[in-house]
């Protein structure tokens, strides 16, 4: 069996109740006989004070439920559109040569899987002081924390293959500095500490209502000479890291491009897993404007098909700018990918004219 065969992705929903009760219900739904690697909760706190309180509740409940073997935990302030609290689960079916270690760094749980084919790091929940510091300050602080963990566990920076970046009020300006551009500058400074011969990570940079900067990531170091990690370009789009300055926004520092690939594939034991970056209705480097959410959705799915080819979609996450578009988006997605688990979040997208963004994972 292959790592790509053994990885699993699940979406769990609950009914309206107080926050601890909803969390407990979701934990009781976790798949049996699978090793839990990552839990990403998506919810709707009222403000950052409540966000911090609920994040603490999650840490306490996971400690009670899992003991010392806690999976990666993140709490994303994005309202799910078909449940009051959504849980995305990344899990694994271990085999006899797999070693799985649950560890923590500065209070954050992370997981290392090791076998004959490679070492796999699952980490997340990296945040700064969401109450008192700017997006620029939080971004630098978070990348410093990530660098310390990577160094501790012997993973080079360029072993990051997939990164999820949640940015509070992503298109908002703090005076002259746009939040997303401030984050891109901090990410570029971090990535410049190494070379990227296998391409940048696949990534999503998406808005969150609250929570400052939040980063999750997967990192991989392969051992077997026949296994490969490959960046995937889209012939219909300019690579994000090659954007012209015309599509970048203002920040105090130099305007850096978004450093990510359109997708990243892991080929291990002749099986392939593709991390699909946050994808939108962009052709070349320009957004499709004034065409409506359904046409943007079709173009976005065409872009995803360019990245994945004939591989099977395992899970998709859809970010919708205007929640009133949910019913139209869900109906069209049910026609396009009726067998694929899909989650729907109300979230701002990095460009004002973009109404929808989709990310996912495929395996073949």
Secondary structure, 3 states (H helix, E strand, C coil): CCHHHHEEEEEEECCCCCHHHHHHHHHHCCCCCCEEEEEEEECCCCCHHHHHHHHHHHHHHHHHHHCCCCCEEEEECCEECCCCCEEEEEEECCCCCCEEEEEEECCEEEEEEEECCEEEEEEEEEECCCCCCCHHHHHHHHHHHHHHHHHHHCCCHHHEEEEEEEEECCCCEECCEEHHHHHHHHHHHHHCCCCCCCCCCEEEEEEECCCCEEEEEEEEEECCCCCEEEEECCCCECCHHHCCHHHCCCCCCCCCCCCCECEEEEEECCEEEEEEEEECCEEECEECCCCCHHHHHHHHHHHHHHHHCCCEEEEEEEEECCHHHHHHHHHHHHHHCCCCEEEEEECCCCCCCCCEEEEEEEEC
